Amino acid sequence: MPSLENLHQRFKGKPFALLAIDLREKRETVLSYVRRHGLTYTNLLDQDGEVSSSYGVSSTPAKFLIDTEGNMVGAALGYREWDKDEMISLIELLLKQSLNDSIADLAS
């Protein structure tokens, strides 16, 4: 989770949002963890697993990259260090591509 917090801080103020969804955890457990680790990105709770099941999430952690149009542009299963240079470069590339696509849409 610290690498996600670092990623969140890196892209703060850009067209980027980080949402975490805790699966089948008690509210108090999630709140305690968020506070203890100083997490500032949005943490949601899927207490009964219903939402995760509807999206086919069968193992955690699972990460999804969604563009500004709501399309999934990437996915990763298992733990990743999201604040590493290659991950930051990937997200910067996706943000640039999304911006270019938006400009192209405005021009047409």
C-alpha positions as CSV (number, residue, x, y, z in Angstrom):
1,M,0.0,0.0,0.0
2,P,2.8,2.5,0.5
3,S,3.7,2.3,-3.2
4,L,0.1,3.1,-4.1
5,E,0.2,6.1,-1.7
6,N,3.4,7.2,-3.4
7,L,1.7,6.8,-6.8
8,H,-1.3,8.8,-5.6
9,Q,0.9,11.7,-4.4
10,R,3.0,11.6,-7.7
11,F,-0.1,12.1,-9.9
12,K,-2.1,14.4,-7.6
13,G,-3.7,17.3,-9.6
14,K,-3.5,15.3,-12.8
15,P,-6.4,13.5,-14.6
16,F,-5.7,10.5,-12.4
17,A,-7.6,8.9,-9.6
18,L,-6.7,6.0,-7.4
19,L,-9.4,4.0,-5.7
20,A,-8.9,1.0,-3.5
21,I,-11.6,-1.5,-2.8
22,D,-11.1,-3.7,0.2
23,L,-12.8,-7.1,-0.3
24,R,-14.6,-8.9,2.5
25,E,-13.0,-6.9,5.3
26,K,-14.7,-5.4,8.3
27,R,-15.1,-1.6,8.2
28,E,-13.1,-1.1,11.4
29,T,-10.2,-3.2,10.1
30,V,-10.0,-1.1,6.9
31,L,-10.3,2.2,8.8
32,S,-7.5,1.2,11.2
33,Y,-5.2,0.1,8.3
34,V,-5.8,3.4,6.4
35,R,-5.1,5.5,9.4
36,R,-2.1,3.5,10.6
37,H,-0.5,3.8,7.2
38,G,-1.6,7.4,6.4
39,L,-3.3,6.5,3.2
40,T,-4.9,9.5,1.5
41,Y,-6.4,8.0,-1.6
42,T,-10.0,6.8,-1.6
43,N,-10.6,3.4,0.0
44,L,-14.0,1.7,-0.6
45,L,-15.3,-1.4,1.0
46,D,-17.0,-4.4,-0.7
47,Q,-17.9,-6.1,2.5
48,D,-19.8,-9.0,1.0
49,G,-17.8,-9.4,-2.2
50,E,-20.8,-8.8,-4.4
51,V,-19.3,-6.0,-6.5
52,S,-16.0,-7.9,-6.9
53,S,-17.8,-11.0,-8.0
54,S,-19.8,-9.1,-10.6
55,Y,-16.5,-7.9,-12.2
56,G,-14.9,-11.4,-12.1
57,V,-12.4,-10.6,-9.4
58,S,-11.4,-13.9,-7.9
59,S,-8.1,-13.1,-6.3
60,T,-6.5,-10.1,-4.7
61,P,-4.7,-7.9,-5.1
62,A,-6.1,-7.0,-8.5
63,K,-5.5,-3.6,-10.1
64,F,-7.2,-2.1,-13.1
65,L,-6.2,0.9,-15.2
66,I,-9.3,2.7,-16.5
67,D,-9.0,5.6,-19.0
68,T,-11.0,8.8,-18.8
69,E,-13.7,7.2,-21.0
70,G,-14.2,4.3,-18.5
71,N,-12.4,1.7,-20.7
72,M,-10.1,-0.7,-19.0
73,V,-6.6,-0.2,-20.6
74,G,-4.7,-2.5,-18.3
75,A,-4.9,-5.0,-15.5
76,A,-2.5,-6.7,-13.0
77,L,-3.0,-9.5,-10.6
78,G,-0.7,-9.9,-7.6
79,Y,1.4,-7.5,-5.8
80,R,3.3,-4.7,-7.7
81,E,5.5,-1.8,-6.7
82,W,3.4,0.9,-8.3
83,D,5.9,3.7,-7.5
84,K,8.7,2.2,-9.6
85,D,10.0,4.1,-12.7
86,E,8.5,1.7,-15.2
87,M,5.0,1.9,-13.7
88,I,5.2,5.7,-13.5
89,S,6.3,5.8,-17.2
90,L,3.4,3.6,-18.1
91,I,0.9,5.8,-16.4
92,E,2.4,9.0,-17.8
93,L,2.2,7.4,-21.3
94,L,-1.5,6.5,-20.7
95,L,-2.3,10.0,-19.5
96,K,-0.6,11.5,-22.5
97,Q,-2.4,9.2,-24.9
98,S,-5.7,10.0,-23.2
99,L,-5.1,13.7,-23.4
100,N,-4.2,13.3,-27.1
101,D,-7.3,11.3,-27.8
102,S,-9.4,14.0,-26.0
103,I,-7.9,16.7,-28.1
104,A,-8.5,14.7,-31.3
105,D,-12.1,14.2,-30.3
106,L,-12.5,18.0,-29.8
107,A,-11.0,18.7,-33.2
108,S,-13.3,16.4,-35.1
